[in-house]
Amino acid sequence: MAEATATEIFNCSVSDFYSIVSDYTKYPEFLSEVKACNIVDEQGGRKLVEYEVSVIKTIKYSLWMNEKQNEEVSWELAGGDMFKTNNGYWRLEDEAGKCRATYHVDCSFKLFVPGPVAKTIVQVNLPNMMSSYQKRVSELYG
């Protein structure tokens, strides 16, 4: 199992940041490891999103995304070729007109993945991802 959490302040409102996080099909525009991201189904207020991500190798997986507008986007694994589990969330809070965003992911892999590799996939890529979100906020709301 690999787990990571990060909290950052973004120079935009909670609703602005929520609009970035919940616009899955735009992820390939600013997250370099995301090659494709498509909404393939919607059921009972949640969305099934297919991802194609290149981290060490290209992997494909689907997540059920659960949205609480301007509060949280959480997910759970629906299927894929690498993950056994993949659960997490973005939790959003107002902090003096800016967005305090906490990202958490907890995943395990179908095949044996050595600890250092799992750590690289989950923890080392996290600062790069947060930096990409900071850049996106700056581009849209800077």
Secondary structure, 3 states (H helix, E strand, C coil): CEEEEEEEEECCCHHHHHHHHCCHHHHHHHCCCEEEEEEEEEECCEEEEEEEEECCCEEEEEEEEEEECCCEEEEEEEEECCEEEEEEEEEEEEECCEEEEEEEEEEEECCCCCHHHHHHHHHHHHHHHHHHHHHHHHHHHC
